[in-house]
Amino acid sequence: MENPEPTREEVNSLTGATVLEFGATWCGYCKAAQSAITSELAQFPNIRHIKVEDGKGRRLGRSFHVKLWPTLVFMKDGVELKRLVRDIDASELRLALQELSA
């Protein structure tokens, strides 16, 4: 989460499959979901993964109307196709990644 936050315009102009992961380093739900997120994303090296440290005053999270963490936004060519929020289930995540990579 050390990278500078991309702008919404930069995210919208990305080509291919992208997963935006909104969360915070201190968030318990985010920590609990990390092993599933990491292991499932490892199966799809063709999908870009951008981890976004979210919080007060963070424009990217607001532009996506993120309310709960973690929020995973699945995008293809800058268009949101799906999102998973809070309790991230590994099998549900795998299905979303399969759909995105198709």
VEXDREN-2710 file (C-alpha; in Angstrom, 1 decimal):
% VEXDREN-2710
k/r/px/py/pz
1/MET/0.0/0.0/0.0
2/GLU/3.0/2.3/-0.3
3/ASN/2.3/3.3/-3.9
4/PRO/0.8/6.6/-4.6
5/GLU/-3.0/6.4/-5.0
6/PRO/-3.9/6.4/-8.7
7/THR/-6.6/8.8/-9.9
8/ARG/-10.0/7.7/-11.1
9/GLU/-9.0/8.7/-14.6
10/GLU/-5.9/6.5/-14.4
11/VAL/-7.9/3.6/-13.2
12/ASN/-10.6/4.1/-15.9
13/SER/-7.9/4.1/-18.6
14/LEU/-6.4/0.8/-17.5
15/THR/-6.7/-1.9/-20.2
16/GLY/-7.2/-5.6/-19.3
17/ALA/-8.3/-7.1/-16.1
18/THR/-7.8/-5.2/-12.8
19/VAL/-8.8/-5.8/-9.2
20/LEU/-8.8/-2.8/-6.9
21/GLU/-8.6/-3.7/-3.3
22/PHE/-9.7/-1.0/-0.9
23/GLY/-8.9/-1.3/2.7
24/ALA/-6.7/-0.1/5.6
25/THR/-3.6/-1.6/7.2
26/TRP/-5.3/-1.5/10.7
27/CYS/-8.6/-3.0/9.5
28/GLY/-9.4/-6.4/11.1
29/TYR/-11.6/-7.5/8.2
30/CYS/-8.9/-6.6/5.7
31/LYS/-6.3/-8.6/7.7
32/ALA/-8.7/-11.6/7.9
33/ALA/-9.3/-11.6/4.1
34/GLN/-5.6/-11.2/3.1
35/SER/-4.7/-14.9/2.9
36/ALA/-7.7/-15.7/0.6
37/ILE/-7.1/-12.6/-1.5
38/THR/-3.4/-13.3/-1.9
39/SER/-3.7/-17.0/-2.6
40/GLU/-6.6/-16.6/-5.1
41/LEU/-4.9/-13.7/-7.0
42/ALA/-1.7/-15.8/-7.2
43/GLN/-3.7/-18.2/-9.5
44/PHE/-4.4/-15.4/-11.9
45/PRO/-1.1/-13.7/-12.8
46/ASN/-2.8/-12.0/-15.8
47/ILE/-5.0/-9.9/-13.5
48/ARG/-3.5/-6.6/-12.3
49/HIS/-4.0/-6.1/-8.5
50/ILE/-3.9/-2.6/-7.1
51/LYS/-4.1/-2.3/-3.3
52/VAL/-5.5/1.1/-2.2
53/GLU/-5.1/2.4/1.3
54/ASP/-8.5/3.9/1.9
55/GLY/-9.8/6.3/4.5
56/LYS/-11.0/9.8/5.2
57/GLY/-10.1/12.2/2.4
58/ARG/-9.1/9.5/-0.1
59/ARG/-10.6/10.4/-3.4
60/LEU/-10.4/7.1/-5.2
61/GLY/-12.4/5.2/-2.6
62/ARG/-15.0/8.0/-2.5
63/SER/-15.3/7.9/-6.3
64/PHE/-16.1/4.2/-6.1
65/HIS/-18.5/4.8/-3.2
66/VAL/-16.6/2.4/-0.9
67/LYS/-18.3/2.1/2.5
68/LEU/-16.9/-1.1/4.0
69/TRP/-13.5/-2.7/3.9
70/PRO/-12.2/-4.7/2.3
71/THR/-14.0/-3.9/-1.0
72/LEU/-12.7/-5.6/-4.1
73/VAL/-13.7/-4.0/-7.4
74/PHE/-13.3/-6.2/-10.5
75/MET/-12.7/-4.1/-13.6
76/LYS/-12.1/-4.8/-17.3
77/ASP/-10.8/-2.1/-19.5
78/GLY/-11.8/0.5/-17.0
79/VAL/-15.4/-0.7/-16.5
80/GLU/-16.6/-2.2/-13.2
81/LEU/-18.0/-5.7/-13.6
82/LYS/-18.4/-6.8/-10.1
83/ARG/-17.5/-6.1/-6.5
84/LEU/-17.1/-8.1/-3.3
85/VAL/-17.5/-6.4/0.1
86/ARG/-16.4/-7.1/3.6
87/ASP/-16.5/-10.9/4.3
88/ILE/-14.5/-12.2/1.3
89/ASP/-15.3/-15.8/0.6
90/ALA/-12.4/-17.7/-1.2
91/SER/-14.8/-19.6/-3.5
92/GLU/-16.8/-16.5/-4.4
93/LEU/-13.5/-14.6/-5.0
94/ARG/-12.2/-17.4/-7.3
95/LEU/-15.4/-17.3/-9.4
96/ALA/-15.2/-13.5/-9.7
97/LEU/-11.5/-13.9/-10.8
98/GLN/-12.4/-16.6/-13.3
99/GLU/-15.2/-14.4/-14.8
100/LEU/-12.8/-11.5/-15.0
101/SER/-10.0/-13.4/-16.7
102/ALA/-12.4/-15.0/-19.3
END
